[in-house]
């Protein structure tokens, strides 16, 4: 979890500089009545997450004009990413192309006049990591970089063998960070990128803020110089929508293209509107800002919709996603790829560590299920403890089954909801204790600014990324796979966005627009299905995918278990979990802080003994003989 978001919202003491240059100040107060450079741009990004902003940067670096449309303002994605090396090299090439195509005089600078290099702010051997904001670096307050290296890559295999607890620990050598640009890490197939090891860890919001500020500075310097702006940003805007009721069928069809104006050749003209956001009955609602007019962006050569896993704009253009099925080789044939997790942010020092754990859980009939946990930290930052734990398929968190409320208690009753949340928290802390090897009692005292949040991950993908003669769908809007390895972020900002480099190179070679866009759409689909192929094993197999092929072979050798070995799964339709929804990024803006202390000590050393045999956190040694047949009581289905 990226603690910068929490620090901002909870007023945690921070180092400040009263005279610091704020590269975003103009974007907060500017008027958008002057729309110079916004009409008929080369590229429009609808959605300014990592995919959209990287696509804009490639466009500008290749000598074109780009417009970005985002309705949520500044980035606020409060997660921590494990990042492959390729992203570093993509930033380096963008830096290089900006100078080659525009000259040093049109590259954004620090307050002291030095040119800003995206790659070096992300990571450099000459600066230090730690608890730092991208805004601080850009303002010249901090001489640091925003990512951290991964020094400890650990895999705990706690699956039972021959009916008995068994543990194998694998501690892998850290990856050496790059020191210069590597052209072989540009345009690599996404399957090769994802099969490689993670090298960096970074707060998602700080990476996104870095990209956003750079684009803002390009826009600002062009407008101040009286030049045609290479970038225009509309940060509280959306494509115009009509009636915002919940109608369906014919009514929905009647309003589906209000802001997408169809031309005879199949291209779309784009109309956007400024919006006002309301926190209405515990949900975010948006309306057109009173007194504002529709803004005509004209007809871009190409536009990209990358607005997250549930894009209304893609839906309005007829795009649909379908569930992805995976054959777990368990005799039941292909089933929907789905897994349920609890996500939480714990303020403790995980450090420069990527720790994965897989363990056996057993239902009341003795069927074995494998559950996974992941703990992610950040180099020299004691506040980052981003921990996810998988919930076994048979677990329901049913307060009635757990005996906490009487049968017949309404699910909307305060007692029922309270008991349900207690079961979730109890299970989460028990599993966190197991992956961190810390006593549960100590974890109760640690501050928990977010979660645990129960959500369901379901793999979905579209059939074709082309939704108009000049428009494509990308990022999670096109398809989503398993996220534990930050595969979505990498696929979007390295894969899909990186395809814009090829697109503009093709156009420079004289490739017709129709051909270049068709290639772009096909490449987006290829990248997503590479991600789905790689991440399929995270649903039923054992070895993590972001450790790298060589490391996977090492783990197989140490555990004496094949990587394609599988455990029991339950069909999605048979699950009886409550309140399962996709992880909503809007949740990062709704914090519920459970107050406590900041745990700054190092994690305990990993034990060689399985917790069921050692009386470790969450499992007394006396239960060793019964664990294989008795599930932990959290309202498990019988």
Secondary structure as UniProt FT lines:
FT   HELIX           3..10
FT   TURN            18..19
FT   TURN            23..24
FT   HELIX           25..29
FT   TURN            36..37
FT   TURN            39..40
FT   STRAND          43..46
FT   HELIX           50..61
FT   TURN            62..63
FT   STRAND          66..69
FT   STRAND          80..84
FT   HELIX           86..102
FT   HELIX           104..106
FT   TURN            111..112
FT   HELIX           118..122
FT   TURN            125..126
FT   HELIX           134..138
FT   TURN            139..140
FT   STRAND          148..149
FT   STRAND          152..158
FT   TURN            162..163
FT   STRAND          168..172
FT   HELIX           183..185
FT   HELIX           190..195
FT   STRAND          198..203
FT   HELIX           204..225
FT   STRAND          231..234
FT   TURN            235..236
FT   STRAND          237..239
FT   HELIX           250..255
FT   TURN            256..257
FT   STRAND          260..262
FT   TURN            264..265
FT   STRAND          268..280
FT   TURN            281..282
FT   STRAND          283..288
FT   TURN            290..291
FT   STRAND          295..298
FT   STRAND          302..305
FT   HELIX           312..316
FT   TURN            317..318
FT   STRAND          321..323
FT   STRAND          325..327
FT   STRAND          334..336
FT   STRAND          338..345
FT   STRAND          353..362
FT   TURN            364..365
FT   STRAND          368..376
FT   TURN            379..380
FT   TURN            382..383
FT   STRAND          386..390
FT   TURN            393..394
FT   TURN            399..403
FT   TURN            407..408
FT   TURN            411..412
FT   HELIX           414..436
FT   HELIX           440..444
FT   STRAND          450..458
FT   STRAND          460..462
FT   STRAND          466..468
FT   TURN            469..470
FT   STRAND          471..473
FT   HELIX           475..477
FT   STRAND          479..480
FT   TURN            484..485
FT   HELIX           487..490
FT   HELIX           491..496
FT   TURN            497..498
FT   HELIX           499..508
FT   TURN            509..510
FT   HELIX           513..535
FT   HELIX           537..540
FT   HELIX           545..547
FT   HELIX           549..559
FT   TURN            563..564
FT   HELIX           572..574
FT   HELIX           585..589
FT   HELIX           611..614
FT   TURN            617..618
FT   HELIX           621..623
FT   TURN            624..629
//
